[in-house]
Amino acid sequence: MHRPPTAESESAAGIAAARPALGPRFAAELPGARAAVLTRLWRALAHEPLPWIVRREPSGDGLTLRLADGRRLHGPRSDPYATADRVRTVDLDGTAYDDPARLTTALAVPHGEGLAAELADSTASLALSRADQEPGGESDAQEPDGREPDTQALDVREPDGRRAREWPAHDWEWEQRVVDGHPYHPNCRSRPGFSVAEQLAYGPEHRPPPVRLGLLPVPAGECLVSGGWPAGLRDGGRLMIPVHPWQAAHVLERSCAEGIAAHPLMSLRTLAVPGGPHVKTALSTRLTSSVRDISVGSVTASAALSAFGESLAERTDGLLHTTRSLGAVTANSPDLAAVLRESPAVYAGPGEHVVPVAALATTGLPSSPAWLAEFTRLALTVGLRLLEQGVALEAHGQNLLVVLSASGAPVRLVYRDLADIRVSPARLARHGVAVPELPARILTDDVPALRRKLFGSLVAGALAATVGGGEALGAALAAAVPGLPDTADLRALCEEPVPVKALTLMRLSPDGSGDRWARLPNPLAGHAF
């Protein structure tokens, strides 16, 4: 088949210049990366309310989509909760496509040209990420001085009795294990504006040496500060704002004094200082769906949200912690701002690990149905309790972390980054809780909006990606639901279609604003509980 996208050849050239030894592995990973992105795209085509798809016709193991222009697109049945790379080709009016960018170009839908370019970038970047791993998924990382990374043993067994991989000792090492990015977004690894050398230097899955954040001095009178700002980041009457080196080179176009050494986390723009806080920096490029700068409004609200998060945790009987903001600053620009946040690792007791839910698949634990039921029950208990009281968390696999005991049992949750929660003043008042001063965009009493926020991120996101398929998700939910308080929200979760962000529709709607939603089949259908 013809391969028109240039992203793959450009990446190959970048690899030849930056790390030639990766070249053969990159080439070998390209077919799998195409399948991974095509699988995510086919999920969107099969389930999102795309206006140019007029009918979906299941037949046997296949699915045919009737397009508004009369063409037919055929592929396999789609499990919207599955994470395996199972779609190798789809057929558009007799022509087979194994490349998601080429398929999108052929569909010729409004705004498809831009999406095709993003998918080509996502495919090439994903192949690079996979190429830079040891065969079998083991990391070949080393510490900067050449030592192997610290690990801690945990006697967790794979189904065949083999012991699972050693577990990391540092919080950033968990995040380095998430190689494929977003489990459902076709732009799972899209990093526009990043060269191959920059991806290798700043992408957590490449396990780079610590990134040296720049420090840009700004007169204090020109800055907005929320909460405190540490003395170590002050220089007389100036505040030293941490700046990501990519941002300094490509957006600010200014040199910065070398400052904090830190390890990049899944969000790319947030980095972990060894023994210290997490530093969230502005990174003004579009990753998956959003531009990752830091708005002035989010800095303004940082301290209030942090205090509100602490009050949330107090209402969960110790089942949830929220990471505190230690200070936020902006030079009145979303391109020059930073937030300091405590590490989730501070909530680990002796022998415990704090693991991002997105990294759970690397622990070997989700292979046990009993463990999955226990984890699902914990997540639903916390999420539904807070929803009933008036707070909908955006509990996807990056924001939500789980505290595991020394034996691997899920015992508590940690939630980070409160910027996108939704809060119902009416529900808070019903429970005797005063409505805090929060940004207006966070406040809503719209029940469907509150449920979409939690169910779309937790059920169709974090839990679905952890179990890897609709059948297993239904079983985990069915085992967890008995014993949960009977609320209208729980009944909606059990009986109604599951809302999920229509990620591809959003990328094809550049003139619109806000989230778009799809409704997925309820995985509890057919379960008795």
C-alpha positions in Angstrom: 0.0 0.0 0.0 1.1 3.6 -0.7 2.4 5.5 2.4 1.8 9.2 1.7 2.2 10.6 5.3 5.6 12.4 5.7 5.6 12.0 9.5 7.1 8.5 9.4 9.9 9.4 7.0 10.7 12.6 8.9 10.8 10.7 12.1 13.1 8.1 10.5 15.4 10.9 9.5 15.3 12.4 13.0 16.2 9.0 14.5 19.1 8.6 12.1 20.5 11.9 13.4 19.6 11.6 17.1 19.9 7.9 17.9 20.7 5.7 14.8 20.4 2.4 16.8 16.7 2.9 17.1 16.1 3.0 13.3 15.5 -0.7 12.8 13.2 -1.0 15.8 11.3 2.1 14.7 10.6 0.5 11.3 9.6 -2.7 13.0 7.1 -0.9 15.3 5.4 1.1 12.6 2.8 -1.5 11.5 1.8 -2.0 15.2 1.6 1.7 15.7 -0.6 2.1 12.7 -2.9 -0.6 14.0 -3.0 1.0 17.5 -4.1 4.4 16.1 -6.4 2.8 13.6 -8.1 0.8 16.4 -8.7 4.1 18.3 -10.0 5.8 15.1 -12.3 2.9 14.3 -13.7 3.0 17.8 -14.6 6.7 17.2 -16.2 5.9 13.8 -18.2 3.1 15.3 -19.5 4.9 18.3 -19.3 8.7 18.1 -22.1 10.9 16.7 -20.3 11.9 13.6 -22.7 13.9 11.4 -21.5 12.3 8.1 -22.2 8.7 9.3 -25.9 8.1 8.7 -26.3 4.4 9.7 -24.4 1.6 11.4 -25.2 -2.0 10.4 -23.7 -4.8 12.5 -23.4 -8.1 10.7 -21.7 -11.2 12.1 -18.3 -10.2 13.4 -18.3 -7.0 11.3 -19.7 -3.5 11.2 -20.7 -1.5 8.1 -21.0 2.3 8.3 -23.1 4.0 5.7 -21.7 7.5 4.9 -23.8 10.5 3.9 -22.2 10.5 0.4 -23.3 7.0 -0.3 -20.0 5.2 0.4 -19.6 2.3 2.8 -16.9 1.8 5.4 -16.5 -1.8 6.7 -14.5 -3.1 9.6 -14.7 -5.5 12.6 -17.2 -5.2 15.4 -15.9 -2.6 17.9 -15.8 -3.1 21.6 -15.6 0.5 22.8 -14.0 -0.5 26.1 -11.2 -2.7 24.6 -7.6 -1.6 24.5 -5.9 -4.2 22.3 -4.6 -3.2 18.9 -7.0 -5.4 17.0 -8.0 -3.4 13.9 -5.5 -4.0 11.1 -7.4 -2.8 8.1 -10.8 -1.3 7.3 -12.4 -1.2 3.8 -13.7 2.0 2.2 -15.8 1.1 -0.9 -13.5 -1.8 -1.9 -10.2 -0.2 -0.9 -8.4 -1.5 2.2 -6.7 1.0 4.5 -4.2 0.1 7.2 -3.1 3.6 7.8 -5.3 5.9 9.9 -4.0 9.1 8.4 -4.5 7.8 4.8 -8.0 6.6 5.7 -8.9 10.0 7.1 -7.7 11.7 4.0 -9.7 9.4 1.8 -12.9 10.0 3.9 -12.6 13.7 2.8 -14.8 15.0 5.7 -14.9 18.6 6.9 -11.7 19.4 8.8 -10.3 15.9 8.1 -7.1 17.2 6.6 -5.9 18.6 9.9 -6.9 15.4 11.8 -5.1 13.3 9.2 -1.9 15.2 9.9 -2.3 14.7 13.6 -2.9 11.0 13.2 0.2 10.7 11.1 2.2 12.4 13.8 0.6 10.2 16.5 1.5 7.0 14.6 5.1 8.0 14.1 5.5 9.2 17.7 3.9 6.0 19.0 6.3 3.9 17.0 9.2 5.8 18.4 7.9 5.3 21.9 7.5 1.6 21.4 10.9 1.3 19.7 12.6 2.8 22.7 11.6 -0.1 25.0 13.2 -3.5 25.6 11.5 -6.4 23.7 8.7 -7.7 25.9 8.1 -4.3 27.4 10.8 -4.3 29.9 12.6 -1.0 30.4 16.2 -0.6 29.5 16.4 2.5 31.7 19.5 3.5 33.7 20.1 6.2 36.2 22.3 9.1 34.9 25.3 7.6 36.5 24.8 4.3 34.8 23.2 2.4 37.7 20.0 0.4 37.2 16.9 2.2 38.5 15.9 1.4 42.1 13.1 -1.1 42.4 11.2 -2.7 45.2 10.1 -6.3 45.1 6.5 -7.2 45.6 5.4 -10.8 45.5 2.7 -10.3 42.9 2.3 -13.3 40.5 1.3 -13.4 36.8 -1.5 -15.9 36.0 1.1 -18.5 35.0 2.8 -18.2 38.4 5.7 -16.1 37.3 6.5 -13.1 39.5 5.5 -9.8 38.0 8.0 -7.1 37.1 9.9 -5.4 39.9 8.1 -2.3 41.0 9.7 1.1 40.9 10.7 3.0 44.0 10.2 6.5 42.5 6.9 8.1 41.4 8.2 9.2 38.0 9.2 5.6 37.2 5.6 4.5 37.3 4.7 7.2 34.7 7.6 6.1 32.5 5.8 2.7 32.1 2.9 4.2 30.2 4.2 3.9 26.7 1.1 4.2 24.5 -0.4 7.3 25.9 -4.2 7.8 25.9 -5.9 4.4 25.7 -8.7 5.6 23.4 -7.7 8.8 21.7 -6.4 8.4 18.1 -4.0 11.3 19.0 -2.6 9.1 21.8 0.9 10.1 21.0 0.5 13.3 18.9 3.3 15.8 19.9 3.2 18.5 17.3 6.3 20.7 17.3 8.5 18.2 19.0 11.4 16.9 17.0 12.6 13.3 17.5 15.5 14.6 19.7 13.1 16.6 21.8 10.7 13.6 22.2 13.7 11.4 23.4 14.8 14.2 25.8 11.4 15.1 27.3 9.1 12.1 26.8 8.7 10.1 30.1 8.4 6.8 28.3 11.9 7.3 26.9 13.3 7.5 30.5 15.5 10.5 29.8 18.0 11.9 32.2 16.5 14.6 34.5 15.2 17.6 32.5 16.8 20.9 33.5 13.9 23.4 33.8 14.9 27.0 33.2 14.3 29.7 35.7 13.0 33.0 34.3 13.2 36.0 36.6 10.1 38.3 36.5 9.5 41.3 38.7 7.1 40.4 41.5 4.9 43.3 40.7 4.3 41.9 37.2 3.2 38.5 38.6 0.0 37.0 40.0 0.7 34.5 42.8 -1.8 32.1 44.3 -0.9 30.6 47.6 2.8 30.9 48.6 5.9 31.0 46.4 9.0 29.4 48.0 11.9 31.5 49.0 14.2 29.2 46.9 12.4 30.5 43.8 12.8 34.2 44.7 15.7 36.5 43.9 15.2 39.8 45.7 12.2 41.5 44.2 11.9 38.9 41.4 10.1 35.6 41.2 11.9 32.8 39.4 9.3 31.0 37.2 10.2 27.4 36.1 10.1 27.1 32.4 10.1 23.9 30.3 13.1 24.0 27.9 10.8 23.3 24.9 8.7 26.3 25.9 11.7 28.5 26.3 13.1 27.6 22.9 9.9 27.5 20.8 7.4 29.8 22.4 9.1 32.3 24.7 12.3 32.4 22.5 14.3 33.4 25.5 17.2 31.9 27.3 16.7 30.9 30.9 19.1 30.3 33.7 19.5 26.6 34.4 17.4 25.7 37.4 15.4 22.7 38.7 16.3 19.1 37.6 13.2 17.0 37.4 11.8 13.9 35.7 8.9 14.3 33.2 5.6 12.7 34.0 2.7 11.4 31.8 1.4 14.9 31.1 4.8 15.8 29.7 4.6 19.4 31.0 4.6 18.2 34.7 7.8 17.0 36.2 8.8 15.4 39.5 11.6 16.9 41.5 13.4 14.1 43.3 12.4 14.3 47.0 10.3 17.4 46.3 7.2 18.6 44.5 5.8 18.2 41.1 6.2 21.2 38.9 3.5 21.9 36.3 4.9 24.1 33.5 3.3 25.8 30.5 3.7 23.9 27.3 1.9 25.8 24.6 1.3 23.0 22.1 -1.6 20.7 21.5 -1.2 17.3 23.0 -4.1 14.8 22.3 -6.9 17.4 22.4 -5.8 20.4 24.4 -3.1 23.1 24.3 -1.2 22.7 27.5 -0.6 26.2 28.7 -1.7 27.4 32.1 -4.4 30.0 32.1 -4.4 33.0 34.3 -7.7 31.9 35.7 -6.4 28.5 36.7 -3.5 30.2 38.6 -6.0 32.5 40.3 -8.2 29.6 41.4 -5.3 27.3 42.5 -5.3 28.0 46.2 -9.1 27.9 46.5 -9.3 24.6 44.6 -6.5 23.1 46.8 -8.3 24.0 50.0 -11.6 22.7 48.6 -9.8 19.4 47.7 -8.7 19.0 51.3 -12.3 19.4 52.4 -13.4 16.8 49.9 -10.9 14.3 51.3 -12.3 14.8 54.8 -15.7 13.6 53.5 -14.4 10.2 52.3 -13.5 8.5 55.6 -9.9 8.3 54.6 -10.5 6.7 51.2 -9.3 9.7 49.2 -6.4 12.2 49.3 -6.1 15.2 47.0 -2.7 16.6 46.3 -2.2 20.1 47.6 -1.1 23.1 45.5 2.0 24.6 47.1 1.9 27.7 45.0 1.1 29.0 41.6 2.4 32.0 39.6 1.8 33.6 36.2 3.4 36.6 34.5 -0.2 37.4 33.3 0.3 35.0 30.4 -0.8 31.4 29.8 2.6 30.9 28.1 4.6 31.9 31.2 3.2 30.3 34.4 3.9 27.4 36.8 2.2 25.5 39.6 4.0 23.6 42.4 2.0 20.6 43.7 2.9 18.0 46.3 3.8 14.6 45.0 1.1 11.9 45.4 3.9 9.7 46.9 3.6 11.6 50.2 0.4 9.7 50.8 2.1 6.3 50.8 2.6 4.6 54.1 5.4 2.1 54.9 5.6 -0.6 52.2 2.8 1.1 50.1 3.0 2.3 46.5 1.1 5.1 44.9 0.4 4.1 41.3 -1.3 6.1 38.5 -4.3 4.1 37.3 -2.9 4.4 33.8 0.1 2.4 34.9 -1.8 -0.4 36.7 -1.6 -2.7 33.7 2.2 -2.9 34.2 1.8 -4.3 37.7 0.2 -7.6 36.8 -2.6 -7.0 39.3 -5.6 -6.4 37.0 -5.3 -10.0 35.7 -7.2 -11.1 38.9 -11.0 -10.7 38.8 -11.1 -10.5 42.6 -8.6 -7.6 42.5 -10.5 -5.9 39.8 -13.7 -6.1 41.7 -12.0 -4.7 44.8 -10.4 -1.8 43.0 -13.7 -1.1 41.1 -15.6 -1.0 44.4 -13.1 1.4 45.9 -13.2 3.7 42.9 -17.0 3.7 42.7 -17.4 4.2 46.4 -15.4 7.3 46.4 -16.6 8.7 43.1 -20.3 8.1 43.8 -20.1 9.4 47.3 -18.6 12.7 46.2 -21.0 12.9 43.3 -24.0 12.5 45.7 -22.5 15.3 47.8 -22.0 17.6 44.8 -18.5 17.0 43.3 -17.8 15.2 40.0 -14.2 14.2 39.7 -12.5 13.9 36.3 -11.1 10.6 37.4 -9.2 9.4 34.3 -6.1 7.3 34.5 -3.7 10.2 34.8 -5.5 12.2 37.5 -6.5 9.2 39.6 -3.9 7.2 41.5 -4.4 4.2 43.8 -2.5 3.4 47.0 -1.5 -0.3 47.0 -0.6 -2.1 50.2 2.6 -4.2 50.5 0.6 -7.2 49.2 -0.9 -5.2 46.3 -4.4 -4.6 47.6 -6.0 -1.3 46.7 -6.6 0.6 49.9 -7.0 4.3 49.1 -7.1 6.7 46.2 -5.2 9.9 45.4 -6.5 12.5 43.1 -4.4 15.3 41.5 -5.2 18.3 39.4 -8.6 19.6 40.4 -8.8 22.1 37.6 -11.5 20.2 35.6 -13.8 18.9 38.3 -17.5 20.0 38.3 -19.2 21.2 41.5 -23.0 21.4 42.1 -23.9 24.3 44.5 -27.4 22.7 45.0 -26.0 19.3 46.0 -23.5 20.9 48.3 -26.2 23.0 50.0 -28.4 19.9 50.4 -25.5 18.4 52.4 -24.9 21.5 54.4 -21.7 22.5 52.7 -21.0 26.1 51.9 -20.3 26.8 48.3 -16.7 27.9 48.0 -15.5 30.7 45.7 -14.6 28.6 42.6 -14.4 29.5 38.9 -17.8 29.8 37.3 -17.0 27.3 34.7 -16.6 24.6 37.4 -20.1 25.2 38.9 -23.1 23.5 37.5 -26.3 21.9 38.8 -27.0 20.1 35.5 -27.3 16.4 36.6 -26.3 15.0 33.1 -23.2 17.2 33.1 -22.2 16.0 36.5 -22.7 12.4 35.6 -20.9 12.7 32.3 -17.9 14.2 34.0 -17.5 11.3 36.5 -18.8 8.3 34.4 -17.0 9.4 31.3 -13.6 9.6 33.0 -13.9 6.9 35.7 -16.0 4.2 34.1 -15.5 4.6 30.4 -11.9 5.8 31.0 -9.9 4.6 34.0 -11.8 1.4 34.8 -12.4 0.4 31.2 -8.7 0.9 30.3 -7.6 -1.1 33.4 -9.7 -4.1 32.6 -9.2 -3.8 28.8 -12.7 -4.8 27.5 -16.4 -4.6 27.9 -17.0 -8.1 29.2 -14.4 -7.8 31.9 -15.6 -4.3 32.8 -19.2 -5.5 33.1 -18.0 -8.3 35.4 -16.0 -6.0 37.6 -18.9 -3.5 37.9 -21.4 -6.3 38.6 -19.2 -7.6 41.4 -18.7 -4.1 42.8 -22.2 -2.6 42.7 -23.8 -4.8 45.4 -23.5 -3.0 48.7 -23.0 0.5 47.3 -25.6 3.0 48.5 -28.6 3.1 46.3 -28.7 6.5 44.8 -30.1 8.0 41.6 -26.6 8.3 40.3 -25.9 4.6 40.9 -29.1 3.6 39.1 -28.2 5.8 36.2 -24.8 4.1 36.0 -26.4 0.7 36.0 -29.3 1.3 33.6 -28.3 4.1 31.1 -25.8 4.2 28.3 -22.3 5.3 29.5 -21.3 8.8 28.5 -17.8 9.3 27.1 -16.1 12.3 25.4 -16.4 12.1 21.6 -12.7 12.8 21.2 -12.5 12.5 17.4 -15.7 14.6 16.9 -14.1 17.3 19.0 -11.0 17.3 16.9 -13.2 17.6 13.8 -15.1 20.5 15.3 -12.4 23.2 15.5 -15.1 26.0 15.4 -16.9 24.6 18.4 -16.1 24.9 22.0 -16.5 22.7 25.0 -16.8 18.9 25.2 -18.8 16.7 22.8 -20.2 13.4 24.0 -21.0 9.9 22.8 -23.1 7.2 24.5 -21.7 3.7 24.8 -23.5 0.5 25.5 -23.8 -0.2 29.2 -21.4 -3.0 30.1 -23.8 -4.1 32.9 -26.5 -5.1 30.4 -27.3 -8.8 31.0 -25.7 -8.9 34.4 -27.8 -9.8 37.5 -26.7 -8.2 40.8 
